[in-house]
Amino acid sequence: MAPHGKELSEDLKKIIVALHKDGLGYKKIAKTLKLSCSTVAKTIQRFNWTGSTQNRPNGQPKKLSARAQRHIQRLSLGNRRMSAASIAAEVEGVGGQPVSAQTILRTLHQICLHGCRPRRKPLLKMMHKKARKQFAEDKQTKDMDYCNHVLWSDETKINLFGSDGVKRVWRQPGEKYKDKCVLPTVKHGGGSVMVWGCMSADGTGELQFIEGNMNANMYCDILRQSMIPSLQRLGRRAVFQHDNDPKHTSKTTTALLKKLRVKVMDWPSMSPDLNPIEHLWGILKWKVEECKVSNIHQLCDVVMEWKRTPVATCEALVNSKPKRVKVVLENDGGHKILTLWAQFGHFHLGVYSLFLPAV
């Protein structure tokens, strides 16, 4: 007898129907084909009701036709910010068929389109992409010895209680107010510090706190006091990198760099992703969050741990330069998709703490 629950083949179902038409009863057919009597009965009854031996499809039939699904796909890919409700209204307006937003969501999920929070990236115009591509092509021919003599610099803001962006936590029901699941806040925001720093493949350079709004004169003071000593440690072949912030490209700053005979790298606008120091800022900010600082003085103490960053960390970030350049070329000057994990190979969040010593 056939195993219980096993689907009969279409050929076997047709034989059952043919034997029944020849006048054989359920029991005789079952004995002949070594099937249960109920299986034979159900097969014949289904044929009498539907005129076919095939099973009816499970569940409700699809509400949307293949054409409507293609239309939904075109709408969502044409306008990535279009809501499910707006797509439903558009589909109903064209086809006259009422469709719910939930049906639109299910259809989009079937084609692997999911609603996600967009990554924040500098707006790249066509001229920016061309400049980035040209920069990548020029630097593609440079060897690692050139990159090892570059002093990378940048400014960043470090908040007392984490970043200004939206954060998410994994929590279970009833854990809404658990210490690990809340974001601590204080009156007036808790404060922050603005810093300027620099690094090279040989390690971190000077770090300087910025008080108030920085102008060109203040930036020139930072260059004299902090940048020049760091640059001199790299030798005569040293090249200084900074972005195209108005303070960096002002006449005052340009004149000072020319007077000090500093070689300055040509830098494409809107390109923080090409600067390895950006990832070092990320490591430092993670360290601040891990230390759970509660006031500005503690924040400054943790930030000064910058100087104790292992040389291996800086070297690994600078060595990622060829990858950064390659991906920019692959994206025709667009944003690269290179995470911190890609810089260090098989990387884990817990390793963040290894790059900066504990306070």
C-alpha positions in Angstrom: 0.0 0.0 0.0 1.3 3.5 -0.8 2.7 5.5 2.2 0.2 7.7 4.0 0.2 11.3 2.8 2.1 10.7 -0.4 0.7 12.5 -3.4 -0.5 10.2 -6.2 1.0 10.7 -9.6 -1.3 12.0 -12.4 -0.9 8.8 -14.3 -2.1 6.7 -11.3 -5.1 9.0 -10.8 -6.1 8.5 -14.5 -5.9 4.7 -14.1 -8.2 4.9 -11.1 -10.7 6.9 -13.0 -10.5 4.6 -16.1 -11.0 1.5 -13.9 -14.0 3.1 -12.3 -15.5 4.0 -15.7 -15.1 0.3 -16.7 -17.4 -0.6 -13.8 -15.0 -1.6 -11.0 -15.9 -0.6 -7.5 -13.7 1.3 -4.9 -12.6 -1.9 -3.1 -11.6 -3.8 -6.2 -9.7 -0.8 -7.6 -7.9 -0.4 -4.2 -7.0 -4.1 -4.1 -5.8 -4.1 -7.7 -3.6 -1.0 -7.3 -2.6 -1.6 -3.6 -4.1 1.6 -2.4 -6.4 2.5 0.4 -10.1 2.5 -0.3 -10.4 6.1 0.9 -7.7 7.3 -1.5 -9.5 5.8 -4.4 -12.8 7.2 -3.3 -11.4 10.8 -2.9 -9.7 10.6 -6.4 -13.0 9.6 -8.1 -15.1 12.1 -6.2 -12.7 14.9 -7.1 -13.0 13.9 -10.7 -16.8 13.8 -10.6 -16.9 17.3 -9.0 -14.2 19.1 -11.0 -13.8 17.0 -14.1 -10.1 16.8 -13.4 -7.8 14.7 -11.3 -5.5 17.6 -10.4 -5.6 19.1 -6.9 -6.8 22.6 -6.4 -4.1 25.1 -5.5 -3.8 25.8 -1.8 -4.7 29.3 -0.4 -6.4 32.2 -2.1 -5.5 33.0 -5.7 -3.2 35.9 -6.3 -5.0 39.2 -6.3 -2.4 40.9 -8.6 -1.7 39.8 -12.1 1.9 39.4 -13.3 1.5 42.7 -15.2 0.4 44.5 -12.1 3.4 43.1 -10.2 5.7 44.3 -12.9 4.1 47.7 -12.7 4.7 47.8 -8.9 8.3 46.9 -9.4 8.8 49.7 -12.0 7.2 52.2 -9.6 9.3 51.2 -6.6 12.6 51.1 -8.5 11.8 54.4 -10.3 11.1 56.3 -7.1 12.8 54.6 -4.1 11.1 56.9 -1.7 7.5 56.2 -2.8 5.4 54.8 0.0 3.4 51.5 -0.2 0.2 53.6 0.1 1.2 55.8 -2.8 2.1 52.8 -5.0 -1.3 51.2 -4.1 -3.1 54.4 -5.2 -1.1 54.5 -8.4 -1.9 50.9 -9.2 -5.6 51.3 -8.5 -5.7 54.5 -10.6 -4.2 52.7 -13.6 -5.8 49.3 -13.4 -9.0 50.2 -11.5 -8.4 47.3 -9.1 -8.4 48.3 -5.3 -5.2 47.2 -3.7 -4.1 47.6 0.0 -0.7 48.9 1.1 -0.2 45.5 2.8 -0.6 43.7 -0.6 2.0 46.1 -2.1 4.4 45.4 0.8 4.1 41.6 0.3 4.7 42.0 -3.4 7.8 44.1 -2.9 9.1 41.6 -0.3 8.7 38.8 -2.9 11.1 40.6 -5.2 13.5 41.3 -2.3 12.7 45.0 -1.9 12.5 46.0 1.7 12.0 49.4 3.4 15.3 50.5 5.0 16.6 53.6 6.6 18.7 55.4 3.9 22.4 55.9 4.6 23.4 59.5 4.9 26.0 60.5 2.4 27.3 63.8 1.0 25.3 64.8 -2.1 27.4 64.0 -5.2 26.8 66.1 -8.3 28.2 65.1 -11.6 31.2 67.4 -11.2 32.0 65.7 -7.8 31.8 62.3 -9.4 34.1 63.3 -12.2 36.6 64.8 -9.7 36.5 61.7 -7.5 37.0 59.4 -10.5 40.0 61.5 -11.7 41.4 61.5 -8.2 41.1 57.7 -8.0 42.7 57.2 -11.4 45.6 59.4 -10.4 46.2 57.7 -7.1 45.8 54.2 -8.6 49.3 54.5 -10.0 50.8 55.6 -6.6 52.5 52.9 -4.6 52.0 52.3 -0.8 55.2 54.2 -0.1 53.5 57.4 -1.3 50.5 56.7 1.0 52.8 56.0 3.9 54.1 59.6 3.7 50.7 61.2 3.7 49.5 63.0 6.8 45.7 62.7 6.9 43.7 65.3 8.8 40.1 66.2 9.7 37.8 67.8 12.3 35.0 66.0 14.1 32.4 66.5 16.8 32.3 64.1 19.6 29.1 64.0 21.7 28.9 63.2 25.4 26.0 60.8 24.9 26.6 59.3 21.5 25.9 60.5 17.9 23.1 62.9 16.8 21.7 60.2 14.5 18.8 57.7 15.1 19.8 54.6 17.1 18.1 51.2 17.4 18.3 48.6 20.1 17.3 44.9 20.2 14.9 44.4 23.1 12.2 41.9 24.2 8.7 42.7 25.5 8.9 44.4 28.9 12.5 45.7 28.4 11.5 49.2 27.3 13.1 50.9 30.3 15.9 48.5 30.9 19.3 50.3 31.4 20.8 48.6 28.3 17.8 49.5 26.2 17.5 53.3 26.9 19.5 56.2 25.5 20.5 58.5 28.5 19.9 62.2 28.0 20.5 65.2 30.2 19.3 68.8 30.0 20.8 71.0 27.3 22.1 68.0 25.4 25.0 67.1 27.8 27.6 68.8 25.7 30.2 67.9 23.1 33.7 68.7 22.0 35.1 69.6 18.6 38.6 68.3 17.8 41.1 68.5 15.0 43.4 65.5 14.5 45.8 63.9 12.1 47.3 60.5 11.4 49.6 58.6 9.1 50.7 55.0 8.6 53.2 55.6 11.4 50.5 56.3 14.0 48.4 59.2 15.2 49.7 62.7 15.1 48.7 65.7 17.3 45.1 66.2 18.5 43.8 69.6 19.3 40.5 70.7 20.9 38.6 73.5 19.1 36.8 76.1 21.2 34.0 78.0 19.6 33.6 78.4 15.8 36.8 77.8 13.9 37.8 80.4 11.3 40.8 80.6 9.0 43.0 82.3 11.5 42.3 79.7 14.2 42.9 76.9 11.6 46.3 78.5 10.7 47.2 78.4 14.4 46.4 74.7 14.5 48.6 74.1 11.4 51.6 75.8 13.1 51.1 74.2 16.5 49.9 70.7 15.6 50.2 69.9 11.9 53.8 71.0 11.3 55.3 68.9 14.1 53.3 65.8 12.9 54.3 66.4 9.3 58.0 66.8 10.1 58.1 63.3 11.6 57.2 61.9 8.2 60.4 63.3 6.5 61.0 65.4 3.5 58.6 63.4 1.2 55.6 64.2 3.5 52.3 65.3 1.9 49.6 67.0 3.8 45.9 66.1 3.2 42.9 68.2 4.2 39.5 68.6 2.6 38.0 71.6 0.7 36.4 73.3 3.7 36.4 77.1 3.1 38.7 77.6 6.1 41.2 75.1 4.5 41.1 76.8 1.1 41.1 80.4 2.2 43.7 82.8 1.1 45.2 83.0 4.6 45.6 79.3 4.9 46.9 78.9 1.3 49.5 81.6 1.9 50.6 80.0 5.1 51.0 76.5 3.6 53.0 78.0 0.7 55.2 80.0 3.1 55.9 76.8 5.1 56.6 74.9 1.9 54.0 72.2 2.7 53.1 69.8 -0.1 49.3 69.6 -0.2 47.4 66.8 -1.8 44.7 67.8 -4.3 41.5 66.5 -2.7 38.0 66.0 -4.4 35.1 67.7 -2.7 32.5 65.6 -0.9 34.9 62.7 -0.3 35.1 61.8 3.4 34.9 58.2 2.5 38.3 58.4 0.9 40.0 59.6 4.1 41.1 56.8 6.4 40.9 59.1 9.4 37.1 58.9 9.3 37.2 55.3 10.5 39.6 56.3 13.3 37.1 58.8 14.4 34.5 56.0 14.5 36.7 53.9 16.7 37.3 56.8 19.1 33.6 57.6 19.3 32.8 53.9 20.0 35.4 54.1 22.8 33.6 57.1 24.3 30.3 55.2 24.3 32.0 52.1 25.9 33.5 54.2 28.7 30.1 55.7 29.7 31.4 59.2 30.4 29.1 61.5 32.3 30.8 64.9 32.0 32.9 67.0 29.6 36.1 66.4 31.7 35.8 62.6 31.4 35.0 63.0 27.7 38.2 65.0 27.1 40.2 62.3 29.0 38.8 59.5 26.8 39.4 61.6 23.6 43.0 62.0 24.6 43.4 58.2 24.4 43.7 59.0 20.6 47.5 59.3 21.2 47.7 55.7 22.4 46.1 54.2 19.3 48.3 51.3 18.2 50.4 51.9 15.1 49.0 48.7 13.6 45.5 50.3 13.5 46.6 53.3 11.6 48.7 51.2 9.2 45.8 49.0 8.4 43.5 52.0 7.7 46.1 53.5 5.4 46.7 50.2 3.7 43.0 50.2 2.8 43.6 53.1 0.4 43.9 50.9 -2.8 40.6 49.2 -1.9 38.9 52.6 -1.5 40.3 53.9 -4.8 39.3 50.7 -6.6 35.7 50.8 -5.4 35.3 54.4 -6.3 36.4 53.6 -9.9 34.0 50.6 -10.0 31.2 53.0 -9.0 32.2 55.5 -11.6 33.0 58.1 -9.0 30.0 57.3 -6.8 30.0 56.5 -3.1 32.1 53.5 -2.2 30.6 50.6 -0.2 33.5 49.7 2.1 32.8 49.1 5.7 35.2 49.0 8.6 35.0 45.2 8.4 36.5 45.5 4.9 39.5 47.4 6.3 40.6 44.8 8.7 39.3 41.6 7.0 37.3 39.4 9.4 36.4 42.1 11.9 34.1 42.0 14.9 32.6 44.9 16.9 34.2 43.6 20.1 37.6 44.2 18.6 36.9 48.0 18.7 38.1 47.9 22.3 41.4 46.4 21.3 42.4 49.4 19.2 42.2 51.9 22.1 43.5 50.9 25.6 41.0 51.0 28.4 41.0 54.1 30.6 
